[in-house]
């Protein structure tokens, strides 16, 4: 069992702040493995009828469980999971509980209470760039092609059948049990198209005909895909409605392996690497700074910056992703800064290592392993007045 130390530390931090941790992530991303690595714990698989019967009286169960750390895996299988978690938070604050599920807590009607003020939430991502060494993976291109679900990552060849099986199980186990959607074909077609167009602007109206569903239905389905982590919906950063895109999101598939699967890429060509690298940078941004902090920027003349990092009380950080270092990598920063002169600019390249400032001083370039350090440097530049 590979221990994902980064995420174990995030769990411990969350527990130091609240007694309940809600751990989400797509199926097979490693939620159960992470939970079991948090020894000492009492582990309960809520898929088992015996376990569900034990929890029919939550107060009695919690008083007699005989452990201080509890894991409720697939807790949404309980009839009233939020009741159990609320009783634990309010009446057994000495317990530390990790509950896993397939979606954000408030997305499904199965949860009658969102436990506001009682919990922290953590979304487990596929294996990150910084975790590759832990998994014994030396080839970055292998990670981009196979994706970051641990079993797929460690497969020697492209695990095409596993992607297809995952898709069917996702619909049957996660979507139907939590949301009970009606149009299976429309939902799966939308997911496929979003993975196929991953990283592009998402115009829902244009997807209605190929999916055979109304715009309203697809908008609802997009919300479900976002809540379950199957896609990342990145919204625009804008302050000028006349000159900037202000509403249309960009949508990314949750994993490069599934993007390759949807596109029919069994072998990654050089021209494909830039797009896949952008997904890997996005994962690192989300893991480090949170999904709510990541945006993109585009003006109405189609100048675009891949990501905008918005951190409260700081200037925004504009980020471009490049597979190969280039002299003109930051050319679109000039257009951004005409509207947002306070922005600090960063290029993240696959062939860069330690941070270095561009000769003209307009932006810093770094490798992905040093991206958080480079962001902190840019923020410090502003605070010192030296930017």
C-alpha positions in Angstrom: 0.0 0.0 0.0 1.5 3.3 -1.1 1.0 6.0 1.6 0.2 9.4 0.2 1.9 11.5 2.8 0.7 14.8 1.3 -2.9 13.8 1.8 -2.4 12.2 5.2 -1.0 15.5 6.4 -4.0 17.4 4.9 -6.3 15.0 6.8 -4.5 15.6 10.1 -4.7 19.4 9.5 -8.4 19.2 8.9 -9.0 17.1 12.0 -7.1 19.7 14.1 -9.8 22.3 13.0 -13.0 20.3 13.0 -14.0 16.8 14.3 -15.6 15.7 11.0 -13.8 15.5 7.7 -15.7 14.9 4.5 -13.4 13.2 2.0 -14.6 13.2 -1.6 -13.1 12.0 -4.8 -14.0 9.9 -7.9 -14.1 6.1 -7.6 -10.7 4.3 -7.5 -8.8 7.5 -6.7 -7.7 6.0 -3.5 -10.1 7.2 -0.8 -10.3 3.8 0.9 -6.5 3.3 0.8 -5.9 6.7 2.2 -8.5 6.1 5.0 -6.9 2.8 6.0 -3.4 4.4 6.2 -4.5 6.6 9.0 -3.7 4.2 11.8 -4.9 3.8 14.5 -8.5 3.9 13.2 -11.7 1.9 13.4 -12.7 1.3 9.8 -16.4 0.8 8.8 -17.4 -0.1 5.2 -20.9 1.3 4.9 -21.6 -0.8 1.9 -21.9 -3.9 4.2 -25.4 -4.6 5.5 -24.0 -5.7 8.9 -22.3 -2.3 9.3 -25.4 -0.4 8.4 -27.4 -2.4 11.0 -24.8 -1.5 13.6 -25.4 2.2 13.0 -29.2 2.2 13.1 -29.0 3.8 16.6 -26.2 6.4 16.0 -26.0 7.5 19.6 -25.6 4.0 20.9 -23.1 3.1 18.3 -20.9 6.2 18.9 -21.0 5.7 22.6 -19.8 2.1 22.4 -17.5 2.1 19.3 -14.4 2.0 21.5 -12.2 4.1 19.3 -11.2 7.7 19.0 -10.7 7.8 15.2 -13.4 6.4 12.9 -13.7 6.0 9.2 -17.1 5.7 7.6 -16.3 4.6 4.0 -19.1 5.2 1.4 -21.2 6.8 4.2 -23.9 7.8 1.7 -25.0 4.1 1.8 -26.6 4.8 5.1 -30.3 5.8 5.2 -29.6 9.1 7.0 -25.8 9.7 6.9 -26.0 13.3 7.9 -27.8 12.4 11.2 -24.9 10.1 12.2 -22.3 12.8 11.5 -24.3 15.6 13.2 -24.8 13.5 16.4 -21.1 12.7 16.4 -20.1 16.4 16.0 -22.5 17.7 18.5 -22.4 15.0 21.2 -19.1 13.2 20.8 -16.6 16.0 20.0 -13.7 13.9 21.2 -14.1 11.6 18.2 -12.3 12.3 14.9 -14.3 11.1 12.0 -13.5 10.7 8.3 -16.4 10.1 6.1 -16.0 9.3 2.4 -18.4 9.9 -0.4 -18.6 10.5 -4.1 -19.9 14.0 -4.2 -19.9 17.3 -2.3 -22.0 17.0 0.8 -24.9 19.3 -0.2 -25.2 18.0 -3.8 -27.5 15.0 -3.1 -30.9 14.9 -1.4 -29.5 11.9 0.6 -27.9 14.4 2.9 -30.5 16.4 4.8 -27.9 18.5 6.7 -24.7 20.0 5.2 -23.1 20.1 8.7 -22.2 23.7 8.4 -19.6 24.7 11.0 -19.0 21.1 12.0 -16.8 19.8 9.2 -13.9 20.3 6.8 -14.0 19.1 3.3 -11.1 17.5 1.3 -11.2 16.5 -2.3 -8.7 13.7 -3.2 -7.1 14.1 -6.6 -5.4 11.6 -8.9 -1.7 11.1 -8.3 0.0 14.5 -8.4 3.3 15.4 -10.1 5.0 15.7 -6.8 3.8 12.1 -5.8 5.2 10.3 -8.8 8.4 9.3 -7.0 6.4 7.8 -4.2 4.6 5.6 -6.7 7.9 4.7 -8.4 6.9 6.3 -11.7 9.8 7.9 -13.5 8.1 8.8 -16.8 6.1 12.0 -16.9 4.7 11.0 -20.3 3.5 7.7 -18.8 1.6 9.7 -16.1 0.0 12.0 -18.7 -1.1 9.0 -20.9 -2.3 6.6 -18.2 -3.6 9.2 -15.8 -3.4 9.4 -12.0 -5.8 6.8 -10.7 -3.3 4.6 -8.9 -4.2 1.3 -10.6 -4.2 2.9 -14.0 -0.9 4.8 -13.3 0.9 1.6 -12.3 -0.4 -0.4 -15.4 2.4 -1.0 -17.9 0.1 -0.5 -20.9 -2.8 1.8 -21.6 -5.7 0.3 -19.5 -8.5 1.0 -22.0 -10.9 -1.6 -20.6 -10.5 -0.1 -17.1 -11.6 3.3 -18.3 -14.7 1.9 -20.0 -15.6 -0.1 -16.8 -15.0 2.9 -14.6 -17.5 4.9 -16.7 -20.3 2.3 -16.4 -19.7 1.9 -12.7 -19.7 5.7 -12.2 -23.2 5.9 -13.7 -24.6 2.8 -11.9 -23.0 3.3 -8.5 -22.3 7.0 -8.0 -24.8 8.9 -10.1 -27.9 6.6 -9.8 -27.6 6.0 -6.1 -27.1 9.7 -5.2 -28.9 11.6 -7.9 -31.2 9.2 -9.7 -30.9 10.9 -13.1 -33.2 9.7 -15.9 -31.3 10.1 -19.1 -28.4 7.8 -19.0 -27.3 8.2 -22.6 -27.5 12.0 -22.4 -25.5 12.1 -19.2 -22.7 9.8 -20.5 -22.6 11.5 -23.8 -22.2 14.9 -22.1 -19.4 13.5 -19.9 -17.6 12.1 -23.0 -17.9 15.3 -24.9 -16.6 17.4 -22.0 -13.6 15.0 -21.7 -13.1 15.2 -25.5 -13.2 19.0 -25.4 -11.3 19.2 -22.1 -9.7 22.6 -21.5 -12.0 24.4 -23.9 -14.7 26.9 -23.3 -18.0 25.1 -22.6 -21.0 26.3 -24.5 -23.9 24.1 -23.2 -26.3 25.1 -26.0 -23.9 23.6 -28.6 -24.0 20.2 -26.8 -27.8 19.9 -26.6 -28.3 18.3 -30.0 -25.5 15.7 -29.8 -26.6 14.8 -26.3 -30.3 14.7 -27.1 -31.3 16.8 -24.1 -32.4 20.3 -23.3 -30.0 23.0 -22.2 -31.6 23.0 -18.7 -31.0 19.3 -18.4 -27.4 19.5 -19.5 -26.8 22.4 -17.1 -28.1 20.2 -14.3 -25.9 17.3 -15.4 -22.8 19.6 -15.6 -23.5 20.5 -12.0 -23.6 16.8 -11.0 -20.4 16.1 -12.9 -18.7 18.9 -11.0 -20.1 17.9 -7.7 -18.8 14.3 -8.2 -15.4 15.5 -9.3 -15.6 14.0 -12.9 -14.9 17.5 -14.3 -13.4 20.7 -13.1 -15.4 23.8 -14.0 -13.1 26.8 -14.2 -14.9 30.1 -14.3 -13.6 33.3 -15.8 -11.9 36.1 -13.9 -13.2 39.4 -15.1 -14.0 42.9 -13.9 -14.8 44.5 -17.3 -17.9 43.2 -19.0 -17.3 45.1 -22.2 -13.8 43.7 -22.7 -13.6 40.3 -20.9 -15.4 37.0 -21.0 -17.5 37.1 -17.8 -19.7 34.0 -17.8 -18.7 31.1 -20.0 -16.6 28.5 -18.0 -13.8 26.2 -19.2 -14.3 22.6 -18.3 -11.4 20.1 -17.7 -11.7 16.3 -17.4 -10.6 15.2 -13.9 -7.8 13.0 -15.2 -5.4 13.0 -18.2 -5.9 9.2 -18.7 -9.7 9.7 -19.3 -9.0 12.6 -21.6 -6.7 10.4 -23.6 -9.4 7.6 -23.6 -12.1 10.0 -24.8 -9.8 11.4 -27.6 -8.7 7.9 -28.7 -5.1 8.6 -27.8 -3.4 5.3 -27.1 0.0 6.8 -27.6 0.7 10.5 -26.8 2.1 12.5 -29.6 4.4 15.6 -29.0 1.5 17.9 -30.0 -0.7 16.4 -27.3 1.6 17.1 -24.4 0.9 20.8 -23.9 -2.8 20.1 -23.3 -2.2 17.2 -20.9 0.5 19.2 -19.0 -2.1 22.0 -18.5 -4.3 19.4 -16.7 -1.4 18.4 -14.4 -0.7 22.0 -13.5 -4.4 22.5 -12.7 -4.3 19.5 -10.3 -1.4 21.0 -8.5 -3.1 24.4 -8.2 -6.3 22.8 -6.8 -4.3 20.6 -4.4 -2.3 23.6 -3.1 -4.7 26.5 -3.1 -8.2 25.0 -3.4 -10.7 24.8 -6.3 -12.4 28.0 -5.3 -9.1 30.0 -6.0 -8.6 29.0 -9.6 -10.0 30.9 -12.6 -9.0 31.6 -16.2 -8.9 34.8 -18.2 -9.9 35.6 -21.7 -10.7 38.9 -23.4 -13.1 39.4 -26.3 -10.2 39.6 -28.7 -9.4 35.9 -27.7 -6.2 36.7 -25.8 -6.2 34.1 -23.0 -4.2 33.2 -19.9 -4.6 29.6 -18.8 -5.2 30.2 -15.1 -5.7 33.0 -12.6 -5.0 32.3 -9.0 -7.1 34.5 -6.7 -6.0 34.6 -3.1 -7.8 36.9 -0.7 -5.7 40.0 0.2 -3.1 39.5 -2.5 -2.7 40.5 -6.2 -3.8 37.9 -8.6 -1.3 35.5 -10.1 -1.6 34.8 -13.8 -0.3 31.4 -14.9 0.6 30.1 -18.3 1.4 26.4 -18.8 4.0 25.3 -21.4 5.4 21.9 -22.2 8.5 23.5 -23.6 10.2 26.7 -22.4 9.7 29.5 -24.9 10.9 33.1 -25.1 7.3 34.3 -26.0 5.6 32.1 -23.3 4.3 35.1 -21.5 3.1 37.1 -24.5 -0.5 37.2 -23.3 0.4 38.6 -20.0 0.7 42.1 -21.7 -2.9 42.0 -22.7 -4.0 40.9 -19.2 -2.0 43.6 -17.5 -3.7 46.4 -19.6 -6.9 45.5 -17.6 -5.3 44.1 -14.4 -2.0 45.9 -14.0 -1.6 44.6 -10.4 -1.3 41.0 -11.7 1.8 39.0 -11.1 2.8 36.6 -13.8 4.2 33.0 -13.8 5.0 30.5 -16.5 5.1 26.8 -15.5 7.1 24.7 -17.9 7.7 21.0 -18.0 11.4 21.5 -18.9 12.1 24.2 -16.3 13.5 23.5 -12.9 14.1 26.2 -10.3 12.4 29.6 -10.6 14.1 32.2 -12.8 13.0 35.7 -13.8 12.4 36.5 -17.4 15.0 38.8 -18.8 12.6 41.7 -19.1 11.4 41.1 -15.6 7.8 40.7 -16.6 7.3 37.2 -15.4 8.9 34.2 -13.5 9.3 30.8 -15.1 9.5 27.6 -13.0 9.0 23.9 -13.0 5.9 22.4 -11.5 7.8 21.1 -8.4 8.7 24.7 -7.5 5.4 26.4 -8.4 4.2 27.0 -4.8 7.6 28.6 -4.0 7.4 30.8 -7.1 3.9 31.9 -6.2 5.0 32.9 -2.7 8.0 34.8 -4.2 5.6 36.8 -6.4 3.4 37.6 -3.5 6.4 38.7 -1.4 7.5 40.9 -4.3 4.2 42.8 -4.0 4.4 43.1 -0.3 8.0 44.4 -0.4 7.2 46.8 -3.2 9.9 45.2 -5.3 7.7 43.7 -8.0 
